[in-house]
Amino acid sequence: MGLVVTAVREGLGRVIVFVNYITRPAQVPRSAEAQREAEAAAAGLSLYQFYACPFCVRTRRAIHRLNIPIRVCDAQHDQTHRQTLLNDGGQIKVPCLRIDENGETRWMYESAAIIEYLDQRFDPSQQRAEES
Ligand SMILES: N[C@@H](CCC(=O)N[C@@H](CS)C(=O)NCC(=O)O)C(=O)O
């Protein structure tokens, strides 16, 4: 029974991955210099995730839209990433954003919180709204 549930969940996850792929949002445009800055700012970010998890698909979709290169760590099949997530993050729950900055590491769980954090840092329309 457990195997059937896992197979249905994985199958549905792959359908979501496919639908996401064919409906991906446009990427935010930036000047070459602004893109370099965004890429440098994203250098300390890693997303611990499962490929077919819908919450991870949603988070990867936001990362694609924001046009930033965030390292993706497979916490489902890669035992090193899985153990790091468990030991340092605190639990096996994905997506989880690892933020390595200023000599410190923070772990952010919950797709909605991660997307809000990334939007605030990397969505030019939100940055403009904060400036005005
Ligand atoms: N509310 C969470 C839900 C995340 C969630 O349920 N993730 C599942 C995978 S889809 C998980 O990590 N399950 C733990 C496991 O399968 O070991 C979010 O939006 O990030």
PDBQT file of the ligand as one rigid body, heavy atoms in Angstrom, charges set to zero:
ROOT
HETATM    1  N1  LIG A 201       4.120  23.697   4.048  1.00  0.00    +0.000 N 
HETATM    2  C1  LIG A 201       5.351  23.151   3.492  1.00  0.00    +0.000 C 
HETATM    3  C2  LIG A 201       5.073  21.738   3.006  1.00  0.00    +0.000 C 
HETATM    4  C3  LIG A 201       6.344  21.025   2.584  1.00  0.00    +0.000 C 
HETATM    5  C4  LIG A 201       6.151  19.512   2.471  1.00  0.00    +0.000 C 
HETATM    6  O1  LIG A 201       5.145  18.946   2.876  1.00  0.00    +0.000 OA
HETATM    7  N2  LIG A 201       7.156  18.881   1.899  1.00  0.00    +0.000 N 
HETATM    8  C5  LIG A 201       7.177  17.442   1.831  1.00  0.00    +0.000 C 
HETATM    9  C6  LIG A 201       7.549  16.966   0.427  1.00  0.00    +0.000 C 
HETATM   10  S1  LIG A 201       6.329  17.434  -0.780  1.00  0.00    +0.000 SA
HETATM   11  C7  LIG A 201       8.258  16.888   2.744  1.00  0.00    +0.000 C 
HETATM   12  O2  LIG A 201       9.262  17.528   2.972  1.00  0.00    +0.000 OA
HETATM   13  N3  LIG A 201       8.069  15.683   3.287  1.00  0.00    +0.000 N 
HETATM   14  C8  LIG A 201       9.073  15.066   4.105  1.00  0.00    +0.000 C 
HETATM   15  C9  LIG A 201       9.453  13.708   3.587  1.00  0.00    +0.000 C 
HETATM   16  O3  LIG A 201       8.917  13.286   2.568  1.00  0.00    +0.000 OA
HETATM   17  O4  LIG A 201      10.340  13.088   4.223  1.00  0.00    +0.000 OA
HETATM   18  C10 LIG A 201       5.863  24.098   2.404  1.00  0.00    +0.000 C 
HETATM   19  O5  LIG A 201       5.055  24.839   1.811  1.00  0.00    +0.000 OA
HETATM   20  O6  LIG A 201       7.093  24.130   2.175  1.00  0.00    +0.000 OA
ENDROOT
TORSDOF 0
